Structures are given as structure tokens and as C-alpha cells.
Amino acid sequence: MARKPPIAQPGADAADDHARKPAKRERFRGSALAGAELDDVDLRGARFHNATLAGAELDDVDLRDARLHNATLAGATLDDVSLAGARIHNAALTKAELDDVDLRGARLHNATLAGASLDDISLAGARIHDADAADTRWSDVSLRRARFEASDLREVEIVGCTIEGLTIDGVRIDRLVEEAKRRSGASAAPEVASKATVASKSGKKKRAAAK
């Protein structure tokens, strides 16, 4: 009787393939997660519908390609969180603290960020529509090719941010800033020249008096 070949043990390649498989898409419908602490969690592609995460603390959480619909994260703290490619609709992030959060290519519609603090955030290529970001502070935020439409940006403080390609209601903001800088430089030049002329005339008068 022929002997059966031994069963091959899974090698490193098989382990790597398993690690690369997408995580199971978790669903949180009507979940009450207020004040929850999520640390080092893989929630890629997760679905949050009518979920409450107010005051929650998310640290090192992978939420790439997640869907958040009617979600509340008011007062939440997000640190080292990836929401790249996420779809966020009807979400409240009022007074939330976002630090080292990746929102590249994300889509935000009807999101409330009033009073929130954003530091070291990437919104590169993101699309934001009908968002309330009034009275927010943005520090070290990448806004490359980001687009804002019909959003409230009153009293927004922007510090050390990258704005190449940033568009607000169809207007290229980076170009407006460059134009303002050029105008400021052009208006300052005649003033300097005028001061130099006055100084020159004053010098001539002093020399004439001395003679």
C-alpha cells in the first residue's frame, strides 16, 4: 500500500498571506460605546450605524475604509488612528481631540467639528461637504488637494498647515495666499523707496546747513 506523503507544515509565506487577509468587517449598529477605550484594535472596513462613541478614547486603531453613519464622537480622543478612505456621514465630533489621525481620501458629509482640536492630521485628497468646523484649531494639518464644499469655516485657526491644491467652494486657497503675498510685497516696496528718498533729502539739507 502506497504511503501518503506527509502533510506540509505552513511556512512563513503562508503566515504572511494570512496576515495580509482583510480583517472581518465588524458591525456596530445602535451600539453604546460612550467612554469606551479602544487600544491597538483592527477595525478596517467596520460599520458604525447609530453608534455612540462620545468621550471614547481611541489609540492606535485601524479604521481604514470604515463607514460611520449617524455616529457620535463628541469629546472623543483619537490618537494614532487611521480613517484613510473612510466614509463619514452625519457624524458629531464636537470638541473632539484628533492627534496623528490619517483621513487621506476620506469623505465627510454633514460632520460637526465645532470646537475640535486637530493636530498632525492628514486630510490630503479628502472631500468635505456640509461640515461645521467653526471655532476649530488646525495645527500641522496636510490639506493637499482637499476639497471643502458648503462648509462653515468661521474662526478657524490654521497653523503650520500644508495647503497646496486646497479648494474651498471651487476657489484655490493656495493661489489666493500667493497672490496676497505678492500684493503685500509690491505695496511694501514703494513705501521703502519713499522712506529712502526722504532720508536722502534730509541728508542733503543737513549738509547744506553745515556749509
Summary of the structure (lengths in Angstrom):
residues: 211
radius of gyration: 27.2
end to end distance: 128.0
largest distance: 128.0
contacts: 589
relative contact order: 0.08
helix: 22%
strand: 37%
